[in-house]
């Protein structure tokens, strides 16, 4: 018994009057097949290979029943030419044969045939095999149409997102430029200046986020053009840590920086090869994530060292182990666990940015009671 969905496809096939091309040099075999299938399908016939190929030039059937043993051009050659032509490549071919050797069948399948019907014909078998392969063809065509629709929808969403992000930049220009104009006045209090500078900085952050969201799509598609230079990764990390001071205070989490195993000094620096904005966004994701997953009173450490010639290793460690349920999917898109409102994009986008900069990002849970994200980046 066919499942309902399959039976629906079969019913559609039977009601569609699809066309079958029968190629056979034996007229009695042609008469049998036409009599068996003629009530349900439109039938075209050819008595030899060249005639079949000529018919295919002007009429594309939904299925070809093709005899193997024919004088002159045999069925194998007809099938070979049919599959070599993009216009006819997708048409299913069922061989008609009295041959019973396994090698004969293997040869046919290697040429692209989908099935065999053995002579002398059993009419029930002929109907069953024809109906099955026409149903499969109809299902594949329906799937192709659905995939095309999905592709068009994805392209439309991409276009809408691009337009939306582009249009957001207009209002942001005012948010960024107006504070600059107002700060030129000499009648502002210190508090007012702080507010205006905060508005300006927030505007730049939003602008960077919009630009990055467009860039992430290019990274996924392999179209992002990296513009790498030396970046002081300690400067970037300390900037991010300062911006999340409010979160560390709220969660009572401290943060420490280490260079080659020793605490960093105020003027310590360490260069990696990358893009400043990508490094900032990457570390912003990782440090925020580490703070949020640290228990109250815990500590986040940021340690930098040389991993190998031309490569450095940055280890961001927080107290608390990553749940076993999420470890295998930690960097998967939309994977999240135990975080209300989480999108599952933070670690995914961080690794995407790391790989875009010719580095990588991995998870290390080898130390009990701690979680470490290991970021490797090129260095001078």
N, C-alpha and C positions, 0 to 999 in steps of 0.2 A: 504494500500500500504506500503510495507516494505521500510525503508530508504535504500539508495544504499549500505551502508556498510553491513547492515543486509542481504540484498538480495544476496550480494556476498558470504557471509558465507553459506546461504541456498543453493546456486548454487553449492558451493564446496562440501557440504554434499551430495547433490543428485548425483554428479558426482564421488564421492569417493567410491561408492559401500561399504558402511559401513555395519557391521554385526549386525543383530538383533536376539536375542535369545527369542523365544516365548515359554512360559511354560503354558500349559493348558491341562487338562485331557479330554476335550470334542473335539473330532476330527472334528466335523463340525465347531467349532469356529476356530480351527487351520487352516482348509481349507480356511475359509473366510479371515483370517489375511494373510496367505501366498499368496492368490490370490490378496489381496489388496496391499501388500508391495513387493511381490517377484520381480517385474520388476525393482524396484529402489534400492533394498538392497539385500545383501546376507542374507539368512535366515537359522537359526538353530532352531530345535524344540526339546522340551522335554515334556513327558506326565505326569511327576510327579516331586515333589521336589527333591528327591535324584538324579534322572537323571539329573536335571538341575544343581545341585551342582557338579556332576561328570563332566558334560560338561565344567563348568567354571574352572575346574582344568587344562584343556588342551587348552581351547579356550576362550579368553576374548572378548566378544562382545562389541559393542559401546552402546548398549541399551538393556534392558530386559523388555519384556512385560510379566507380571506375574499374573496369575490367583490367586485369593485369596482362593476360596473354592475348595480344592482338597482333596481327601482321604489321610489319613496318615499325611504327612507333608504338612501343608497349606502354602499359599503364604506369610503370615506374618512371619513364621519361616524361610522360604527360604530367605526372605529379611533381617531378623535379622542376619542370618549367613553371607550373602553376605556383609553386611555393617560392620561386625565384622572383616572381613579379609582385611588387607591392600592392597592385590593384586586386590580385586574387589570392594573396598569401593567407588571408584569414578564413577563406572558405574551407570548411571541413571536408575531408576526402575519406570515403569508405571504399576500400578495395573489394572488388568482386573476384573471387578466385576459386579454382578447383585445387590449387596447390595446398599441400598440407605440411610441408617442411617448415620447421621453426625458423630456419634462416631466411626463407621467403617472407615470413611475417616480420622478422627483425628488420629486413631491408626496407619493407614498406613503412614501418614505424619510424625508421631513421630518416626517411624522406619527408615525414610530416603527416602521414595518414593517421586518422584517429581510431579506425576500427577495420574489421574484416567481416565480410559476409561470405560464407562458403557455399559453393555450388554443389549439388542442386539446391535451389532456394527452398527454405521453409517460410511461408508467407507471414506467419506470426512473428518469426525472428526478424524478418525484414522490417516489418512495421515497428517492432519494439526498438530496434537499433536506430532506425531513421528518426523516430519520435524522440528518443533519448538525446541524440546528438543535435537535433534542431533545437531542442529545449535548452541544451547546454550553450549553444550558440546564442540563443535569445537572451539567456541569463548573462552571458559575458558581455553582450552588447548593452544590456541594461546597466551592468556594473560600470562599464566604460562611460556611459552617459552620466551616471551618478558621480564618478570620479571627476569628470569634466566640470560638472556643476559645482562640486566641492572646490576644485581648483579656481574656478571663476569667483566663487564666494570668498576664498582666501585672498585672491588678488584684490577684490573689492574692499575687503577689510583692511588690507595693507594700504591701499590708496586712501581710504577714509582716515586711517591713523596718521598717515603722512600729512594729509591736508590739515587735520585737527592740530597736530603738533606744530605745523608751520604757522597756522593762524594764531596759535597761543603766543607766538613770539611778538606779535603786534602789541597786545596789552602789556607784555613784560617790558617792552622798551620804555613805556611811561613809568613803570614801577622802578626801573633802574635809573632812568635819566632825571626824573623829577627830584629825587633826594640829592643828586649831585648839584642841581641848580640851587636848591634850597640851602645846601651846606655852604654855598658861596656867600650867603648873607652874614653880616657881622653882628646881628642882634639875637643870636640863638644862645640858649643856655646849654650847659654841658649835657644835661639830660636829654634835651631836644636833639642835640647832635648824635647822641648815642642811639636814639630811636631811629633817626634817619639813616644812620650807617647800618643799623640792623635790617631796615627795610631794603636797603641797597644790596646787602649781602644775601638776603633771602631771595631777592630777584635774580641774582647771579646763580644761586643754587638751583632755582627752578629752571633757568635757562640751560644750565648744564645737564639737568635731569632730562629735559626735553631732547636736547641734542644726543644724549646717551641712549635714550629709548629708540631713537632712529638708528643709531649706530649698532645697537644690539641686534636688530633685525639683519643688518648687513653682515654682522659677525656670524649669525646662524647660517646665512646663505653663502658664506665664504667670499663676500664682496667688499669687506672692510679693508681700507687702505691704511695700514699702520704707518704712523709718522713717529718713529722712535728716537729718543734722545736720552741723555743721562738725567735721572730723576733721583733726588735725595729722598729715599724711602723713609728714613727716620723723621725727616721734616714733615712728610705727608702723614705718617702715623701719629706724630704728636699733635698735628693739627686736628686730625679726626678725633683723637682722644679728648682734646680740649672742647670740641663741639659736643661731645657726649658726656661732658662733666655732670650735667644735670641728671642724666640717666644713671651714672655711676653713684652719684650722691643718693638718689632715690632708692637704689638697690643696695647701697652700702658696699659697693664693690671697688676695690683699689686697682691700680694699673701700674705696671713696672716695665721698663725698657732695658734690654740687654744687648750689648754688642760684643761678640766673641766671648760670651759668658760673663762679662763684667757690666755693672750698671753704666748706662750711658751718661756722658756729661752734657752740660747745657749746650755746648758747641759741637757735639758729636754729629758726624754725618756719614752716610753710606749710600753710594750711588748704585742704582740698577739701570738697565736699559729698558725703556718703556715709554708710555705716554702719561704725562702728569695727571690728566683727568681720569684716565682708566685706572691708574694706581690709586687715586683718591677714592673713586667709586668702589673699587674692589675692597680696599681696606675699610671703607665705611661700612660695607656689608658685613665683613668678617668681624670687625671689632664690636659693632653693635650686637651682632649675633652672640658673640662671646660674653658680653656684659649681660645680656638678657637671659642667658642660660647658666650664669654663675649663681650659686646660692648666696644669700645675704652673708656679708662678711668675707666673701671669697675674693680671689685676685685673678686678674687677667695679665698675662705676661706676653710681651712682644720681643722675641729674640731673633737677632740677625747673625748669620755666619756665612762663610764661604763653604759651598758644598763641593765644588770641583772647579777646575780651571774654566773661567768664563761663565760660572753659574753660582748663584747665591741661594741661601735657604732662609726663609722667614717663618718662624714657628709662633703661632698665636694660640696660647693655651689658656683654658679656663677650668676652674674647678667644676666637678660634675661630669658624669659619663653620658655620652650620647646613647639614647635608647637603642637596644639591639634591633628593635623592629624597623628602625629607619636607616641603619648603617649602610645596607646594600643600596638603598635608593637616595642616599644623602645628597647627591649632586643631581638627581633627576629633576626634570622640569615639573613644577607644581607639587613636588613631594614636600609634605610638612607633617609635623608630629608634635602634639602637646603645646601648640602655640596658637591661641585664639586669634583669628584674623590674619594668620600667616598666609602668604601667597605661594610659598614654595619656590620663589624665584631668586632669593638672595644668593644661596650657595651655587645655584645653577648659573646665574649670570656672572658670579665671581669667577668660577672656573672657566667660563666662556671668555671672559676678559683676560684671564691669565694665559690661556692657550693662544689667544689672539696676539699676545705679546711674546709668543714663543716660549712660554713657561708652562706650568701646570699647577694644579691644586689638588691635594689629597687629604684624606682623613686618617689620623693616627689615634687609635684608642688602646694602644698597648700598655699605657700606664693606668692602673686601676684608679678610679676616682677622678679622672681628668680627661679632657678632650683637647686634642691638638689639631689645628689645621696647618698643613705644611704647604707653604707657597714657595715655588721655585721660579726664579726669574733670571734672565741673562744679566750679567754685570760686566763692566769694562775690563 
